[in-house]
Amino acid sequence: MSLTFMPPSRSELLRLIAPCGLYCGGCLAFTGGAIRNHARALRDLLGPNFEVYAKRMEAMNPVLCHYQDFSGLLEFLSLGSCKAAARAAV
């Protein structure tokens, strides 16, 4: 079986590559990307009260003492911060 590789068209490349040169779909700042979507899903699954549980469980799971830092990073990832025009088209 022979598979023919068709390189992407110029317009397709321009749609997938941001002015910064990064691939939008794999970028943590892309507002429509998988990283943002998964971060939002995790943030929503943990819910607004998980910090209380994390504080209470620190003695059993010391890594949870860093939950507030993790929560800040998760919030940043869930927002998507890139405003590049190319990213809006993906």
C-alpha positions in Angstrom: 0.0 0.0 0.0 1.4 3.3 -1.0 0.6 6.5 1.0 1.1 9.8 -0.8 2.3 12.6 1.4 0.8 16.0 0.5 2.7 18.9 2.1 0.4 21.4 3.6 -0.6 24.4 1.5 0.8 27.8 2.3 -2.5 28.9 3.8 -2.6 25.9 6.0 0.9 26.5 7.3 0.0 30.2 8.0 -3.1 29.0 9.9 -1.1 26.6 12.0 2.0 28.6 12.7 1.8 31.8 14.8 3.8 34.9 14.2 6.2 33.8 17.0 7.0 30.7 15.0 5.4 28.2 17.3 2.7 25.6 16.4 -0.5 26.9 17.9 -2.0 23.6 18.7 0.9 22.6 21.0 1.4 26.0 22.6 0.4 26.6 26.3 -0.7 30.1 25.5 -3.1 29.2 22.7 -6.7 30.0 23.8 -8.1 27.1 21.7 -5.5 24.5 22.4 -5.4 21.2 24.2 -3.3 22.4 27.0 -5.8 25.2 27.9 -8.7 22.8 27.5 -7.2 20.1 29.7 -6.1 22.6 32.3 -9.7 24.0 32.4 -11.1 20.4 32.8 -8.7 19.7 35.6 -9.4 23.0 37.3 -13.2 22.3 37.0 -12.8 18.7 38.3 -10.8 19.9 41.4 -13.4 22.6 42.0 -13.2 25.8 43.9 -12.9 24.1 47.3 -10.0 21.7 46.7 -7.5 24.0 48.4 -9.3 23.3 51.7 -8.9 19.6 51.2 -5.3 20.0 50.1 -4.5 21.9 53.3 -6.1 19.2 55.4 -4.3 16.4 53.6 -0.8 18.0 53.7 0.3 15.8 56.6 -0.5 12.6 54.6 0.7 14.0 51.2 3.4 16.7 51.8 3.4 17.6 48.1 0.0 19.2 48.7 1.7 22.0 50.6 2.5 23.4 47.1 -1.1 23.3 46.0 -1.6 27.0 46.0 1.4 27.4 43.6 0.0 24.6 41.4 -3.4 26.2 41.4 -2.0 29.5 40.2 -0.2 27.8 37.4 -3.3 25.8 36.5 -5.4 29.0 36.4 -2.8 30.6 34.1 -2.8 27.5 31.8 -6.6 27.5 31.7 -6.9 31.0 30.5 -4.8 31.0 27.3 -3.0 34.3 26.9 -2.0 34.6 23.2 -3.7 37.2 21.2 -1.9 36.5 17.9 -4.2 36.7 14.9 -3.0 33.3 13.5 -4.0 31.5 16.7 -7.6 32.7 16.4 -7.9 30.8 13.0 -6.9 27.4 14.4 
